[in-house]
């Protein structure tokens, strides 16, 4: 069932690498690796497995060719966090004119939320973004995202520069990462 929901989007920025406040938590056997050979199937897996719970729906209609074109763009980088060799989350960066770097997507698989990985993964995202030599790093989050998303961005040193609120027509429940995932005890 479709219903109207008020959604607030919060835009945050960091204007200097010195603004980064790295996470002090350290999870053993956690590392972050760049996806050096972008695969559209892997990109879609990350997007749906992580974002389905948070209404990440913009890319769901994309055909394989659209995913291929997106991941092949030189201004887009995808990085994946791993715990004991298992993907636990990811971030996508996009270099923009200005020069600026946007953290376009960031998140953890549901089973890894609450284990101290979000701060570490976001620290890695911001460090990589600044390594690309922008004048600004920015991100946006909204009230549909995880309840600690905004706090994590602010804890790492991002500052709010704009908020927008609008009504959106959304399904009553977020999309499932695969059919039956919610009913069968999955993470969504």
C-alpha positions in Angstrom: 0.0 0.0 0.0 1.3 3.5 -0.9 1.2 6.2 1.6 2.5 9.8 1.9 5.4 10.3 4.3 7.2 13.5 5.3 10.9 13.0 4.5 13.6 15.5 5.7 16.8 15.4 3.7 19.9 16.8 5.6 22.9 18.0 3.6 26.3 17.9 5.4 29.8 19.0 4.3 33.3 19.0 5.4 35.6 21.8 4.2 39.0 20.6 5.4 40.7 17.3 6.0 41.4 18.6 9.5 37.7 18.5 10.2 37.7 14.7 10.2 37.2 13.2 13.6 38.2 9.5 13.0 36.4 6.8 14.8 38.3 5.5 17.8 36.7 2.1 17.8 38.6 -0.7 16.1 37.1 -4.0 15.1 39.6 -6.8 14.6 39.8 -8.3 11.1 38.1 -5.2 9.5 39.5 -3.9 6.3 38.3 -1.7 3.4 39.1 -2.6 -0.3 38.5 -0.7 -3.4 36.4 -2.4 -6.1 39.2 -2.2 -8.7 37.2 -4.1 -11.4 33.7 -2.7 -11.0 31.0 -5.3 -11.7 27.4 -4.2 -12.1 26.0 -7.3 -10.4 28.1 -6.6 -7.3 27.1 -3.0 -7.3 23.5 -3.9 -7.5 23.9 -6.5 -4.7 25.5 -3.9 -2.4 22.8 -1.3 -3.2 19.9 -3.7 -2.6 21.2 -5.7 0.3 22.2 -2.6 2.2 19.7 0.0 1.0 16.5 -2.0 0.8 15.7 -1.4 4.5 16.2 2.3 4.0 14.1 2.9 0.9 17.0 3.1 -1.5 14.8 2.9 -4.6 16.2 5.3 -7.1 18.4 2.7 -8.9 16.0 -0.3 -8.6 14.6 0.2 -12.1 18.1 0.3 -13.7 18.8 -2.2 -16.4 22.1 -4.1 -16.5 23.4 -1.6 -19.1 22.7 1.3 -16.8 24.6 -0.4 -13.9 27.5 -1.1 -16.3 27.6 2.5 -17.5 27.5 3.8 -13.9 30.3 1.6 -12.4 32.5 2.2 -15.4 32.5 6.0 -14.9 36.0 7.1 -13.9 34.6 9.6 -11.4 32.9 6.9 -9.4 34.7 4.7 -6.8 33.2 1.9 -4.8 34.9 0.6 -1.6 33.8 -2.4 0.4 34.3 -3.0 4.1 35.0 -6.6 5.1 35.0 -8.4 8.4 36.8 -11.7 8.4 36.6 -11.7 4.6 32.9 -11.1 4.5 31.4 -7.9 3.0 29.8 -5.9 5.8 29.2 -2.5 4.1 30.3 -0.1 1.4 30.6 3.4 0.3 30.5 5.0 -3.1 32.3 8.3 -3.9 31.7 10.5 -6.8 34.1 13.2 -7.9 32.2 16.3 -9.0 33.2 19.7 -10.6 34.4 22.2 -8.1 36.3 20.0 -7.3 34.1 18.2 -4.8 33.6 14.6 -3.7 30.2 13.4 -2.7 29.7 10.3 -0.5 26.8 9.1 -2.7 26.1 5.9 -0.8 27.2 4.6 2.5 25.9 1.8 4.6 26.2 -1.5 6.4 24.5 -4.9 6.0 21.8 -5.1 8.7 23.6 -7.9 10.6 26.7 -5.6 11.0 24.9 -2.6 12.4 25.7 -1.9 16.0 29.1 -3.5 16.0 31.2 -0.3 15.8 31.8 -0.6 12.0 29.9 2.4 10.8 32.3 4.9 12.3 35.3 3.0 11.0 33.9 2.7 7.5 32.8 6.3 7.4 36.3 7.3 8.5 37.8 5.4 5.6 35.3 7.0 3.2 36.2 10.5 4.3 40.0 9.8 4.3 39.7 8.5 0.7 37.5 11.4 -0.3 40.1 13.9 0.9 42.9 11.9 -0.8 41.2 12.9 -4.1 42.1 16.6 -3.3 38.7 18.2 -3.4 37.8 21.6 -1.9 34.8 20.0 -0.1 33.4 16.6 0.8 29.7 16.3 1.2 26.9 13.8 1.8 23.2 13.8 2.4 21.0 11.6 4.5 17.3 11.6 5.2 14.8 10.5 7.8 14.3 7.2 6.0 18.0 6.2 6.6 19.2 4.4 9.7 18.5 6.1 13.0 22.2 6.7 13.7 23.2 7.8 10.2 23.1 11.6 10.9 24.8 11.2 14.2 27.6 9.2 12.6 28.2 11.9 9.9 28.3 14.6 12.6 30.5 12.6 14.9 33.1 12.3 12.0 33.1 16.1 11.6 30.5 16.8 8.9 28.4 20.0 9.5 24.8 20.6 8.4 24.5 23.2 5.7 20.9 22.7 4.4 17.7 20.8 5.2 14.7 20.2 3.0 11.4 18.6 3.9 8.9 17.2 1.3 6.2 14.6 1.1 7.0 11.4 -0.8 4.7 8.7 -1.9 6.2 5.4 -0.7 5.1 1.8 -0.1 4.0 1.1 3.4 7.1 -1.1 3.8 10.5 -0.8 2.2 11.4 -3.0 -0.7 12.9 -6.4 0.1 16.5 -7.2 -1.0 15.0 -10.4 -2.5 11.5 -11.9 -2.6 10.5 -13.3 0.8 13.5 -11.8 2.7 11.3 -10.1 5.3 8.9 -13.0 5.8 11.7 -15.5 6.1 13.5 -13.7 8.9 16.0 -11.8 6.6 17.6 -8.5 7.5 15.1 -6.1 5.9 
